Amino acid sequence: MKLTPGKLAGMKAVSNQRGVIAAAAMDQRGSLKKALGANAGDKELEEFKVAVSEILTPHASAILLDPEWGLPAAKKRAKNAGLLLAYEKTGYDKTGPGRLGDLLDHWSAKRLKAVGADCVKILLYYTPLDPKDTNDKKHAWVERIGDECRANDIPFFLELVGYEEGADEKGLEFAKKKPQIVKGSMAEFTQDKYGVDVLKVEVPINMKFVEGAKSFAGQKAYTRKEAMQLFLDAATAATKPFIYLSAGVSNAEFNESLALAAESGVKFNGVLCGRATWKDGIPIYASKGVQAFRDWLKSDGVKNIENVNKSLQAATSWFAHYGVESAAGR
């Protein structure tokens, strides 16, 4: 499949010379405000995002930000880094089942592109195990966004986060269901009708339940061999490029996940990595202020993102998916 000129330009803008997406993520809003404390307002959210963008993007191919508090940070990113902008509101509808999302009221794909976005990102809470009516609403929602991105000739990144209503999503029972949820979600949205250019997905297992893993917490959901097969099973469901998200785990656990993906032979195309690089700096910002946080980012934050970059040596280019030969003209 060939990309249109605008989509091709956007994809190259957020990738490195190898055609791997080595992107930082800083589009957290509601969760970040909560983590920073009750007194955190617009100034603190912008200040935090600017620090992350300015210090970490020299080590990234792109950064994902939000247009609500992230635009000042977008202006401070390194020249080598492309820009993805989130189009969805933070959180989801808690008044009914299904974790339905919504789009930002004052934004569109056209407007995001006009303020400099190279790509548009949407987060969707999804499980193929939900009732048909719930998922049909989500399918239609993604189709509309896909059409909007096509009309504006801008790449569409779809972030998929699995869940189960009422379940402990960090627990053993959900860990056993997670491979099916991730694989089923990838299989659904890789279809051309959705217009998705890159799938941003969770790793299909929880490393804390992989027997023998460094991150193993004592309860087994899968052996190491089974976990490797689950990585492969999910990957084979996708016909579009896909990248992994860090899902709030530690830097060490995320890198162990990427190493296991590589060992499994999975041809993933990069990462959009947020909290695994900067979340340990939140208490420093909250207690000591922005300068102390910036100092932490320059040491520990940079080490964290460089650890991820080392793991990305095993990632493969998205070029072949779209008939591109090189990053020339990036």
Steps between C-alpha positions, in 0.01 A plus 500: 500500500627848410456802724370832371756785502375659821482174690846400377647834608337468841626147553855596406486804729438283809748225410876468516722436197440124530125543474448418868270711718699586813248742649452646846147542637384793713127528423388402849253749642255379767738238638790747500299767679404245767861383537633856531260577783179687573658841448633426151349732240564617145842644588626179658372274222659718231824535696530123550434428132747765382774348717438149368483618138807723514725247676388166357423577132868528400498125570169422323368495144178674609285599795130445562331797667149633555371829354355607837822545700764362264534765229763704691695175539466431126684824431786392726559160344828423323518567126551128433168408667165478323169577669197283568197666657224325695146561375300335779385641832678363804323208669173344388125510565439355847121532488450177308677180393764471234745778590391707202734780400434844356687750285627839616225758445707771333729285288490308172758316290519813284568722803757262647684498169480879482684539833780271384393141565675248277260227615169469688466258793182359654475284812228235501411274791411174329439133557358258243321335794260795544137481374453547125306827540778658708769404252294602200489856640878493535549360150290783352690759709837379371369487142398867524841603631672292233299680231584839654872419497477378139327823398779704662777270375652446845603168661261343751650327804248292698594422861322191633467442874334179615274470804229296670222668694529427870826309468835562663689584182833454680399161637557137401161428344515801269860410409368168369241679281731777382656305205156436351395863550816644340500257208127547431533879511794498259317265264195730495663836442764387253215487245524764226148630563619675817771701326753436777861546392673386822365294789630601842450190712573349838738209527267197498615364837566635848870451578424471872333166431767352270673222687876557507483867395693759700167677551327179623296578814433143615178391326523328162268565207745379234836334462767690313446277195123559511553876532723502192234316300236747617717787374518331160129416490402863558753631248372272224153653539623836369552594136583864588809629681469482878691651788494424872384730778651481847166493689643656814744221588855565618784565259655164589177309443428672168848424371467139611174485303670636188785251541252213519316630193831507312594151618159380382576624149229768502549767234376799697565846358586705806350647815306793636642499850383739769493421869781243481736788432374786720250382764762452773566872476145595602566499878815705440303764310222495760734541800799693364373690196573521131877557514556188708277309257698630203823390669348155555391480135852589380640204693247227573245599234760498224635164626148360488433608143845382389421159653188487283702609196738207558202266506384651170805361324279192463211695344437486128412770248144574392632584151424158351135522612447804280741445214757755619867439429667742742462808718628724219324829492410483868 
